[in-house]
């Protein structure tokens, strides 16, 4: 019995062990790239639209179809003189002897070929339009990758921030408990007042609450991380390492050129060009259409029919009047094209300040990170000195409390600045339509 239980127990142990993982950023990106449903949907939309090019290309090739049929017919003739009832034939059997009948069997086989020779270049315009629409969905897919890359960096940064916030909250709680003990001892020795003890106790309780909040935020950040890579079965996920930051450009950078290279602008351009093809398609309705059709038929009383006949027709269709429908169609497509042209221009104008601002925010985040890092180091050193002075009675509780509060604020601010720096760089990267997901 024990022999058969061992594999099951081992499986449970392995499953439990593998449900908690620690990921570096490149590992996380790889898992998101292969498992995110939003990215997969955008890719399928793009590939599905690409098939419309083949649909449009089919218009350049002849259409060939074949058919075959079998017909059975019968008739009856009255042979009994005037007034006699006619005979009935059913399924080739004469049911009434007072009549004579005839059964005919006919087989037919045909092969039909149809080819359009000219339609005002409508087919070419439809194919070009299909290409532009495919490009539009490609840029939509590229945008989806850039957006997901931003979400990945944001989620990674938030989880890293949450992990470090929990560690910091524990350190602060330990410090608050130590401070409370120190103040209590001084109060018992008559060297401190009751208000200082109560305030130190309140700080300690606040630190306990902050730890609970940090732990709750950690779970939320883990859930967000798991949802992006579609791995909800993992119980606990932690991250380590750094997030790569896209280099910033100089102040002399050509932002208009950068804007033209973004997926947002290229998608707007593709939609405008697709609308231009709509104009050519609508104008083609004014042109004559030339078609050729060939038909090869065999017919007879046996299968396969021996008797053969064929025909070929060349048809020229010239549109004359359709109630001004085609004219209205052309005007509608021209207006639609002008609308998309204006949208493309608007996209460019909106991108220019957005790109500049995104780079400025990333640059300022870089500087703020270095500044807050120095503030944290200074606050930590001051706090250690102040603690020693207070312990030796060389510093009042009020002055020591100000330095302690400043230390905790600086430590918390530095973690926030560290996270925000990553997110600002990710925003800059996203504005360019680029990212870590390839």
N, C-alpha and C positions, 0 to 999 in steps of 0.2 A: 504493500500500500504506500509506503514512504517513497518507494522507488518512483511511482507515478506522480507524486506530489511535487517532487523536486523541480522539474522543468517549469511548472506553473509558478512556483514561488520565485524562481530565478527570473522569469519573465516580468513578474510584478516589480521586482527589485530594479531591473534594468529600466523599465518604463518610468519608475519613480525617479531614477537618477537622471534620465535624459529629459525630463520635463522641465528642468531648470538649466538655462544656458547663459553663458556670458559671451557677448558678441563685440567684435571690433567693427568699425564703421564699414569697411569694405565687405565684411561678411554679411552685415545687415543689408547693405545695398544689393548684394547678390540674391539674398532671400526675397527681398521685395520685388526685384526684377522678374523673378520666376513665379511669384505667387499672388501679386496684386491683381484683383479682379477688374478694377477701373482701368489699369494700363492694358490688360488683356482685351477689354471691350473696345478701347480706342484703336488698338492694333487690328482687331477683327473688322471694325468699321472701315479702316483704311484699305485693308486687303480685299474686303467685299466690294468697295467702290472701284478698285482696280479692275475687277472683272467686267465692269461696264465698258472698258476700252475694247475688250474682245467682242462684246455685244455690238458696239458701234462698227468695229472692223468687219463684221459679218456682212454688212451692206455692200462691200466691194466684191463679194464672191457670188457666184450664181447659186440659185436655190433649186435643188433637185428633189423631186418627190416621185414616188411610185405607188400605184394602187392596183388592186385586182378585185374582181367581183364575179359573182355567179348569179344568174337570173333563171328562174323556172316559171314558165307560163303555160296556160292551157285554155282551150276554147271548146265549145260544144255546138253541134249542128243537128237539128231535128230531122230524122229520117222516116218518120211515121206518117207523113201526109199532113193535111190541114187539121188544125185543132189539137193535134197530139202534143203532149207535154215534152219539152226538150230534155235531153239527157243531161246528167250532172257528172262532171269529172272532178274527182278529188284525189290528190296525191298520185295521179297517173292511172287511177282505176275508174273504169266506166261503171257508174252506179245504176244507170237506167238504160236498159237494152233498146229503148225506143229512140236512142240518139247515138250519134257517132262523135268522137272527140279527137283533138290533136294536142300533143304535149310538145313544148319547145324548151330546149336547154341552151343557154347562152353563157359563154365565158368571156371575160374582158380583162385585159392587162394593159396598163398604160404607164409611160414614163414621161414626166413633165419637167422641163428646164426653163427657168425664168431668170433674166439678168437685166438689171437696170444699167443703161449705158451712160445716161446723163440726167441729172436732176438739179441743175443749177449749183453744183458743188455742195449740196446740202449734206451729203454723206461725209465729205471731208470735214465740214464744220462740226458735225455731230461727233466725229472721232476726236477732233482737237478739243472740243468742249469736254468730252469724257476724260481726256488727259488732264485738263486744268482742274476738273473736279477731283480727280485722284490726287493731284498735288495739294488741293485744298485740304483734303482729309489727311494727307501726310503731315501737313503743318499742324493740323489739329492733334494728331498723334504725337508730334514733336512737342507741342505745348503741354500735352498730358504728361509726357516724360519730365519736362521741366517743372511742372507743378508738383508732380509726385516727388521729384528730387528735393524740392523745397520742403515738402511735408516730411520727408525722411530726415532731413537735417534738423528740422524743427523738433521732431519727435525725439531724435537722438540727443539733441541739446537739452531738451526738457527732462528726459530721463536722467541724463548725466547731472543736470542741475538738481533734480529731486534726490538722487543718491547722495550727492555732496551736501544737500540741505539736511538730510537725515543725520549724516555724520556730524555736521556743524551743530545741529540741534542737540545732539547727545553731548557734544563738547560744552555747549552753553549750559545745558542742564547740570553737568558735572561742576562747572564753574560757579553757577548760581548756588548749588548745594554747598560747595566749599565756602563761598562768600557768606552764606547764611550761617554756617557753623562758626566762621571767624567773627562775625558781628555778634552772634549769640554769646560767645565766650567773652568778648570785650564788654558786653552788656552785663553779664554775670559778675565781671570784675569791677563794674562801676565806671567803665571808661567809655560807655556808649549809651544812648538813650533808647527808649522803647520804640519810638517811631522808626529808627533805623532798622531795628529787628523786624518790625512788621513789614517795612518796605522790602527788605531782603527776602522775607518769606513770600511776599507777593511776586517778586521777581522769579523766585524758584517755581511757584505754581504756574506762572506764565510760561516759563521754559518747558514745563511738562506739557502744557497745551500746545505750544509750538512744535514739540516733538510729535505729538499725535497728528497735528495738521500736516507736518512734513511726511509722515508715514502714509497718510491717506493720499496725499498728492503723488507719492511714489507709485501707489497702486494704479492711479489714473494714468500716469505717464507710461507705466508698463502695458496697460490695456491698449493705449493708443499705438504704442510700438508694435504690439502683436497684431492689431487689426490691419496695419499697413502691409504686413507681410503675410496676412491670412494664416496665422499660426495660433489660433485661439486655444489649442490644446496645451500649450506650454503654461505651466503653473507660474513660473517666475523667470523673468528675463532681466539681466543686468548688462550694462555696456561699459566699455573701457576704451582708452585711447583718445585720440584727437580727431576732430572733424576737419577734413581738408578745406582750405579757404581759397577761393578763386582770386588771383592777383588783381589789384586795382590798376586802373589806367591813369596816365598823367592828366593834368589839367588841359593839355593841348589835344586831347583825344577828339577824334571826329565822331561826335555823337550821332550826327545824321547818318553817317555810314553804318554805325552800329545799329541804329534803328531800322534801317533798310534790310539788315541781315537777320532781324528777329523773326520768329515764327508768326507773330501777330501781323506784322506788315506783309509778309509773304503770303499768308492766307488771304488777307484782304486783296492783294494783287491777283491771286489765282481766281478769286470769286469775280473780280472785275473782268478778267480775260474770258472766263466762262460766259459772262453776260455778253461780251463782245461777239462771241460765237453765236449766241442766241439771235443777234441782229442779222448775221449772215444766213442763219437757218430760216428766219422769217422772210428775208428778201428772196430766198430761193423759191418761194412759192409763186413769184412772178415769172419764173423761168419755165420754159417747156421741159417736158420729161420724155425721154426716149427709152423704150423698153423693148426687149426681144424675148420671144417665147417660142419654145419648140415642144412638140408633142408627138410621141411615138406610141401607137396603139395597135394592139393585136386583139382580134375578136373571132370567135368561132364556136362551134358546138362541142368541142373537146378541149381538154386542158393539157398542154398549154396551147392557146389558140394559134392556128397556123396563118391566118389572114392578117396581113400587116398593112398599116397605113400611117402616114406621118404628115405633119404640117408645121410650118414656121411662120410666125407673124412678127412684124416690126411695127411698133405702135408709137406714134408721136402725139403727146397730149399738150395742148396749148391752153393755159388758163386765160379766160377773157373777162369774166366778171363774177364776183362772189359776194356782192353786197358790201364791198369795202372792208371785208373781214381781214384780208391780208394787210391792207394799209394800216388798219388800227393795230394789228399785231406787231408791225414794224415799229410804230410809234411807241408802243408799250415797252418793247425790248430796248429801244434807245433810251427812254427815260429810266429804265431799270439799270442800264449801264452807267448813266450819269450819276445815279444815286450811289452805286457801289464805288465809283471813282471818287466821289466826295467822302465816302466812308474810309477809303484808303488814305486819303489826305488827312482826314481827322485822326486816324490811327497814328500816322507819322507825327502829327503835331502833339498828340498826347504822350507819345513815347519819349520825345526829346526831353521834356522836364522830368519825366519819371526816371529815365536813365541817369540823368545828372543827380537827381535827389538820392537815388538808391546808392550811387557811388559815394556821394557826400556822407550819407548816413553810415556806410560801412567804414569810411575813412575816420569819421568822428568816433565810431565805436571802437576802432583800433586804438585811438589816442586815449579814450576814456578807460579802456582796459588797463593800459599802462599806468595811468594816473591813479586809478582806484587800487591797483596792486601796490603802489607806493604808499598810499594812505593806509591800507591794511597793515603793511609792514610797520609803519610808524605807530599806528594805534596799538599794535601788539607789543611793541617795545615799551611804549608809554604805560601800558596797562601793567606790565610786569614790574616796572619801576614804582608805579603808584601803589601797587599791592604791597610791596615791601615797605614803602613809606607808611602806609596806613597801619600795617601790622606793628610797626615800631612807634606809632603815635605821632608821626611827623606830617600826617596829612589828615584833614577832616573827612568824615564820611561823605559829606556833600561833594567835596572836590573829587574824592575817589569814585563816587557814583557817576559823576559826569564822564570821567575817563573810561569807566567800565561800559557805560551806555554807548560811548563813541566807538569802542572796540567792537561791540556786537553789531552796531549799525554798519561799520566799515566792512566787517566780515560778510554780513548779509548782502550788502551792496555789491561787493566784489563778485560774489557768486552770480548775482543777477546780471551784472555787467558782462561777465564771462559768457553767460548764456545768450544775452542779447547781441553780443558781438558776432556769434555764430549765425544767429537768425538774420542779422543785417547783411552779412556777407551772402547768405542764402537768398535773400531778397534781391540783391544786386545780380546774382547769378540767374535768378528766375526772370528778372526783367529782360535779360539778354536772351532768354529762351534756351538756356543751357543747364547742365546739371550733371550729377554723378551717374545717373541711369542712362545707359547707352542702348 
